[in-house]
Amino acid sequence: MDSKIDLRIKAKSIRKYLNISKISSLAVSKIRDVDIYKEARNVLIFYPMRYEIDLLALLDDDKNFYLPKVFDKKLFICPFKKGDKLEKSCFNVNEPCTSPVDPNVLDLIIVPALMVDKNGYRLGYGGGFYDRFLGENSFIKTIVPIPKELFVEKLPVEIFDKKIDVVITL
């Protein structure tokens, strides 16, 4: 089995050749059909980086949305709505300028991933921010949208890796 480092390189290479615009539209449509999304009032999404699925169309839905903000190796959640100002983080990621709130408000987290396996484990970017956050907030439901090209049989899993509740293949 390839190492996580090798898999990250492979996933980033594959993503460059995908039609992210089409995949993003499909992701938004499929997420809107999932019961845990329909029932959720407070949803953590992610701001898309290069070649990443863009879920910002969800901001049109009648829900409260939040974006992650990383500080001191910890993930915080901040309210976000269409038109809110963003700032670049030290990781060159767009983050909200609003103040963090208690994660207990969340009903759902839509988690980014480079790859996902058939057991519901995801391969992230390697910082562990989401896995630590999910470990501390295991009561919150999770969804990961993933292009079919990045949906694999099995990923290397470590003790701190958290399983996703709903995987949406695109």
C-alpha positions as CSV (number, residue, x, y, z in Angstrom):
1,M,0.0,0.0,0.0
2,D,1.2,3.5,-0.9
3,S,2.2,5.8,1.9
4,K,-0.1,8.8,2.8
5,I,2.6,11.1,1.3
6,D,2.6,9.2,-2.0
7,L,-1.2,9.1,-2.1
8,R,-1.4,12.9,-1.5
9,I,0.9,13.5,-4.4
10,K,-1.1,11.1,-6.6
11,A,-4.5,12.7,-5.6
12,K,-3.3,16.3,-6.3
13,S,-2.0,15.1,-9.7
14,I,-5.3,13.5,-10.6
15,R,-7.4,16.5,-9.5
16,K,-5.6,18.8,-12.0
17,Y,-7.3,16.9,-14.8
18,L,-10.8,16.8,-13.4
19,N,-13.7,19.1,-14.5
20,I,-14.0,20.7,-11.0
21,S,-16.8,23.0,-12.1
22,K,-19.0,20.1,-13.2
23,I,-18.0,18.0,-10.2
24,S,-18.8,21.0,-7.8
25,S,-22.3,21.4,-9.3
26,L,-22.9,17.7,-8.9
27,A,-21.6,17.8,-5.3
28,V,-23.9,20.7,-4.4
29,S,-26.9,18.9,-5.9
30,K,-26.2,15.6,-4.2
31,I,-25.4,17.2,-0.8
32,R,-28.8,18.9,-1.0
33,D,-30.5,15.5,-1.4
34,V,-28.9,14.0,1.8
35,D,-31.2,13.8,4.8
36,I,-28.5,14.9,7.3
37,Y,-28.0,18.0,5.2
38,K,-31.7,18.7,4.8
39,E,-32.2,18.5,8.6
40,A,-29.1,20.5,9.5
41,R,-29.4,24.1,10.6
42,N,-25.7,24.9,11.2
43,V,-23.2,23.6,8.7
44,L,-19.4,23.9,8.5
45,I,-18.2,24.0,4.9
46,F,-14.8,24.7,3.5
47,Y,-13.6,27.5,1.2
48,P,-12.2,25.8,-1.9
49,M,-8.5,25.8,-2.7
50,R,-7.1,25.2,-6.2
51,Y,-8.6,22.1,-7.8
52,E,-10.9,21.6,-4.8
53,I,-14.7,21.0,-4.9
54,D,-16.5,24.4,-4.6
55,L,-19.5,24.2,-2.3
56,L,-20.1,27.9,-2.0
57,A,-23.4,27.6,-3.9
58,L,-24.8,26.0,-0.7
59,L,-24.6,29.5,0.9
60,D,-27.9,30.2,-0.9
61,D,-29.7,27.6,1.3
62,D,-31.6,28.6,4.4
63,K,-29.0,27.5,6.9
64,N,-26.3,29.1,9.1
65,F,-22.8,28.4,7.6
66,Y,-19.4,28.4,9.1
67,L,-15.9,28.2,7.8
68,P,-12.8,26.8,9.5
69,K,-10.0,29.0,10.8
70,V,-6.7,27.4,11.9
71,F,-4.8,29.0,14.8
72,D,-2.0,27.3,16.8
73,K,-2.6,23.9,15.1
74,K,-6.3,24.0,16.2
75,L,-9.4,24.3,14.0
76,F,-11.9,26.9,15.0
77,I,-15.3,27.6,13.4
78,C,-16.4,31.1,12.4
79,P,-19.8,32.2,11.0
80,F,-19.8,33.0,7.3
81,K,-22.3,34.2,4.8
82,K,-22.1,35.2,1.2
83,G,-20.2,38.5,0.8
84,D,-18.3,38.3,4.1
85,K,-14.7,39.4,4.0
86,L,-12.0,36.7,4.0
87,E,-8.3,36.9,4.8
88,K,-5.3,34.6,3.7
89,S,-4.0,32.3,6.5
90,C,-0.4,31.3,6.9
91,F,-1.3,28.2,4.8
92,N,-2.5,30.6,2.0
93,V,-6.1,29.5,2.7
94,N,-9.0,31.9,2.7
95,E,-10.4,32.2,6.2
96,P,-13.3,34.2,7.7
97,C,-12.6,37.4,9.6
98,T,-15.4,36.7,12.1
99,S,-14.8,35.5,15.6
100,P,-14.8,31.8,16.4
101,V,-17.9,30.3,18.0
102,D,-18.6,27.2,20.1
103,P,-18.5,24.1,17.8
104,N,-21.5,22.7,19.8
105,V,-23.7,24.8,17.5
106,L,-22.9,22.6,14.5
107,D,-25.2,19.9,13.1
108,L,-23.0,18.9,10.2
109,I,-19.5,19.2,8.9
110,I,-18.8,18.9,5.1
111,V,-15.1,17.8,5.2
112,P,-12.6,18.3,2.4
113,A,-10.6,15.3,1.3
114,L,-7.9,14.3,-1.3
115,M,-9.1,10.7,-1.3
116,V,-11.7,8.6,0.5
117,D,-11.9,4.8,0.8
118,K,-14.9,2.4,0.8
119,N,-14.8,2.2,4.6
120,G,-15.4,6.0,5.0
121,Y,-11.9,7.0,5.9
122,R,-10.5,10.1,4.2
123,L,-7.0,11.3,3.3
124,G,-6.6,14.9,4.1
125,Y,-3.8,17.3,3.5
126,G,-1.7,16.0,6.4
127,G,-2.2,18.6,9.1
128,G,-4.6,16.6,11.2
129,F,-6.8,19.6,11.9
130,Y,-10.1,18.0,10.9
131,D,-9.3,14.6,12.5
132,R,-8.5,16.4,15.8
133,F,-11.6,18.5,15.5
134,L,-13.8,15.5,14.7
135,G,-12.2,13.6,17.6
136,E,-13.2,16.4,20.0
137,N,-16.7,16.8,18.4
138,S,-17.7,13.2,17.5
139,F,-21.4,14.0,17.9
140,I,-21.4,16.1,14.8
141,K,-22.4,14.3,11.5
142,T,-20.0,14.4,8.6
143,I,-20.2,14.4,4.8
144,V,-17.4,14.1,2.3
145,P,-18.0,14.7,-1.4
146,I,-15.3,13.0,-3.5
147,P,-14.8,12.6,-7.3
148,K,-15.1,8.9,-8.3
149,E,-11.5,9.1,-9.5
150,L,-10.4,9.7,-5.9
151,F,-12.6,7.1,-4.3
152,V,-10.4,4.1,-3.5
153,E,-10.7,0.6,-2.1
154,K,-8.5,1.2,1.0
155,L,-6.4,3.9,2.5
156,P,-3.8,3.6,5.2
157,V,-5.6,4.3,8.5
158,E,-4.0,5.5,11.8
159,I,-5.6,5.5,15.2
160,F,-6.4,9.2,15.1
161,D,-8.1,9.0,11.6
162,K,-11.9,9.5,11.9
163,K,-14.5,7.8,9.8
164,I,-17.0,9.9,7.8
165,D,-20.7,9.3,8.1
166,V,-21.7,9.9,4.5
167,V,-19.4,9.7,1.5
168,I,-20.8,11.2,-1.7
169,T,-19.1,9.9,-4.9
170,L,-19.3,12.2,-7.9
